[in-house]
Amino acid sequence: MPIKEHMTTDLLFQIFHQHLHDPDCQIESEREFIHKVVGTYLLFLSRAGNIPQGHLQDVIEDLEAEVLEMYRKKTYGSYNLKDYRENLKKRWDESR
């Protein structure tokens, strides 16, 4: 799912969802995944010039906390990211 410049949904959630369901993503660590999502989101924000430099670290910490919450809710019941993706693929294959 490509990230659109003019979204009807929250950009952070859209980026999160894209990375979570990316079949080519080799990231298995929760921490690495969160950093990747936050980094991508910050890239979009910085292109628009929306990040005040004096508050960048605060913005990063807030984003990391928000992505962690989304991650925990979305992957609830899975041991880790790899397990979540395997279960998702299994469910998708069974529904075919």
C-alpha positions as CSV (number, residue, x, y, z in Angstrom):
1,M,0.0,0.0,0.0
2,P,1.7,3.2,-1.1
3,I,1.8,6.1,1.3
4,K,-0.3,9.0,-0.2
5,E,0.6,12.6,0.2
6,H,-3.1,13.5,0.8
7,M,-4.4,11.0,3.2
8,T,-7.9,10.4,4.6
9,T,-6.4,8.4,7.5
10,D,-3.7,9.3,10.0
11,L,-0.3,9.3,8.3
12,L,1.5,7.7,11.3
13,F,-1.0,4.8,11.4
14,Q,-0.7,4.4,7.7
15,I,3.1,4.2,7.8
16,F,2.8,1.8,10.8
17,H,0.4,-0.5,8.9
18,Q,2.6,-0.4,5.8
19,H,5.7,-1.5,7.7
20,L,3.9,-4.0,9.7
21,H,2.5,-5.8,6.7
22,D,5.6,-5.4,4.4
23,P,6.6,-8.9,3.3
24,D,10.1,-7.7,2.5
25,C,10.7,-6.3,6.0
26,Q,13.3,-8.4,7.8
27,I,13.0,-6.5,11.1
28,E,12.0,-8.7,14.0
29,S,12.9,-6.5,16.9
30,E,10.2,-4.4,18.4
31,R,12.6,-1.6,19.0
32,E,14.0,-1.6,15.5
33,F,10.5,-1.7,14.1
34,I,9.4,1.3,16.2
35,H,12.5,3.3,15.1
36,K,11.8,2.5,11.4
37,V,8.2,3.7,11.7
38,V,9.1,6.9,13.6
39,G,12.0,7.6,11.2
40,T,9.7,7.3,8.1
41,Y,7.1,9.5,9.8
42,L,9.7,12.1,10.7
43,L,10.9,12.1,7.1
44,F,7.4,13.1,5.9
45,L,7.1,15.7,8.6
46,S,10.5,17.2,7.9
47,R,9.6,17.5,4.2
48,A,6.6,19.6,5.1
49,G,8.8,21.6,7.6
50,N,6.6,20.8,10.5
51,I,9.2,19.9,13.2
52,P,10.6,22.7,15.4
53,Q,14.3,21.9,16.0
54,G,14.2,22.8,19.6
55,H,11.5,20.1,20.3
56,L,12.7,17.4,18.0
57,Q,13.7,15.0,20.8
58,D,10.3,15.5,22.5
59,V,8.5,14.8,19.3
60,I,10.6,11.6,18.8
61,E,9.8,10.4,22.3
62,D,6.1,11.0,21.9
63,L,6.1,9.3,18.6
64,E,7.9,6.3,19.9
65,A,5.4,5.9,22.8
66,E,2.5,6.2,20.4
67,V,3.9,3.6,17.9
68,L,4.7,1.3,20.8
69,E,1.1,1.5,21.9
70,M,-0.1,0.8,18.4
71,Y,2.3,-2.1,18.1
72,R,1.2,-3.7,21.3
73,K,-2.5,-3.4,20.4
74,K,-2.0,-4.7,16.9
75,T,0.3,-7.6,17.8
76,Y,-1.6,-8.6,21.0
77,G,-1.4,-12.4,21.4
78,S,1.8,-12.8,19.4
79,Y,5.2,-13.4,21.0
80,N,7.0,-11.0,18.7
81,L,6.8,-9.4,15.3
82,K,7.9,-12.5,13.4
83,D,5.2,-14.6,15.2
84,Y,2.6,-12.0,14.3
85,R,3.6,-12.0,10.6
86,E,3.6,-15.8,10.5
87,N,0.1,-16.0,12.1
88,L,-1.2,-13.2,9.7
89,K,0.1,-15.1,6.7
90,K,-1.4,-18.4,8.0
91,R,-4.8,-16.8,8.5
92,W,-4.6,-15.2,5.1
93,D,-3.7,-18.5,3.4
94,E,-6.5,-20.3,5.2
95,S,-9.0,-17.7,4.0
96,R,-8.2,-18.4,0.4
